[in-house]
């Protein structure tokens, strides 16, 4: 039967590594094996119905065996998710063709929001600190959070007590890794029990990368960087159902990059020093004594900064985004109903400034009155979601949320207030033992949020927001079947996502318009639509496992394809993706994984719609995105038959392919006057060797 605990047979099972350890799997009954689900913050049991078939999960075992160093490594084998940008600081995530600016992204419940500079990524995560990653593709349930019009990605960090060996109160892990293309990584983690099930964990991670080579052996200038991450987390169970955690993360990245880090540095171009920082504090509290009522509280504060020294033009320029907020929810088990209701709040502020003149800047206290530009946003949400076990075969979920967005243009005056209600409903129905049908409809709402920090400066006489700017509203329909029995898993799902009144800062402004406008002007540009399907399958017997997926979708704006150059912060067109992976893990001491990923070619992708509209070019042009195939190999060996010492080896891009990821900017270099518009080549073959020692 379908239980409240397991919900739908976990579609996430296929996204976990094929070599998933036995303790990562639970046996619900003699007929069904499902991956243990988690709640929205990764702490407890999940009940997710709407859009379940296309959700994914990445666990700690996969993160470790792949020696993941960045977002591209993390999501390399995740259906409908792709990462472009090539260089760590420039990486952007795309889900079903939507850029991560359209997603709700959180770390331990703390939301990451805002764009520092449109040519760098807005999500920076150190995989070494992660316990798991959950991906919700497409609008889903009311608990998804603010602005989840394209879905949600939830990162969960590691806990101290989970790492302790039985009977021990203190421990540690040291790791070292070497990359042939090109660099090294060192980390140290210490953890201990303070009292009972309360512990503390502290980690420090250092990564140093020189510029890498692409598959043709060409050095990719501006691709090197140095990263330093510090992390401390205190928490655990204090008894009688009470859990808490309090964490602090500090991340710093420095390097010399091109003026636009997600575009290649051409011969003779100048490199510019840049520095990115983030500081985050997160507090979580959970009460669940196994009764009818439970409580979850989250509070967070985060500050992200980016500085780029354009010494050839305006000098040192800086951007800062600060977010703080919280979420309070109640979980109630009332007979056949499992109800979650709550309220959340977030406050965002963004500031950019000329930092070369000391009179214009004081550390941590930029003054909006002298040489800096600011916007602020305030968001309030109220939500409720009910999961109703109608019968042994039928589970229904339905919910609603109300959101209010309040944007203030601090420097130039004015702003915008918008609010709306969104609904969702979905159902799982067990047709036969192991065979479940799933269908769902979900809406999501998003008002105008704070802008891109590097485009905040305006002529005071020019407008920033279109008069009467309408909020974005999305509807997402999904339906499919899943089968999970006797080691065989298979699913097929169809979806259609539509966003009405897309808000976008289009390239350029019409210089003939009255009144004259500068480049930054947020307006409703039309409707976005992405329609596609996803197929997954996997089989495991004994030490052997195999899995595969195939996804197809066509993201369009007003019936025309989107691309990562013109539709910045909205979306990108990618070719059909498929993956097949195989694993052999005869014991907990040996694991081997081979993975093949293919992106099919995109021919005759029409581009430059905006330029043609403004007569900058006589007509639209066409580019292609060549297909590419990558093969990756991973291995883990515990020579002493314990996890005391682990030796790891990986080969990324085994056959040394030269390619631009489809999630990067396309190649416009064959179009006259657009020779500089191009994505960065991905790394060529990269051999990684790593070792970890526990004590």
Secondary structure, 3 states (H helix, E strand, C coil): CCCCCCCCCCHHHHHCCCCCCHHHEEEEECCEEEECCCCCCCCCCCCCCCCHHHCEEEEHHHHHHCCCCCHHHHCCCCCCEEEECCCHHHCEEEECCEEHHHCEEEECCEEECCCCCCCCCCCCCCHHHEEEEEEEECCCCHHHCCCCCCEEEEEEECCHHHHCCCCCCEEEEEEEEEECCCEEEEEEEEEEEEECEEEEEEEEEEEEECCCECCCCCECCCCCEEEEEEEEEEEEEEECCEEEEEEEEEEEEEEEECCCCCECCCCCCCCEEEEEEEEEEEEEEEEECCCCEEEEEEEEEEEEEEEEEECCCCEEEEEEEEEEEEEEEEEEEECCEEEEEEEEEEEEEEEEEECCCHHHCCCCCCCCCCCEEEEEEEEEEEEEEEEEECCCCEEEEEEEEEEEEEEECCCCCCEEEEEEEEEEEEEEEEEECCEEEEEEEEEEEECCCCCCHHHCCCCCCCCCECCCCCCEEEEEEEEEEEEEECCEEEEEEEEEEEEECCEEECCCCCCCCCCCCCCCCEEECCCEEEEEEEEEEEEEECCEEEEEEEEEEEEEECCEECCCCCCCCCECCCCCEEEEEEEEEEECCEEEEEEEEEECCEEEEEECHHHHHCCCCCCCEEEEECCEEEEEEEEEECCCCCCCEEEEEEEECCCCCCCCCCCCCCCCCCCCCCCCCCECCCCCCEEEEEEEEEC
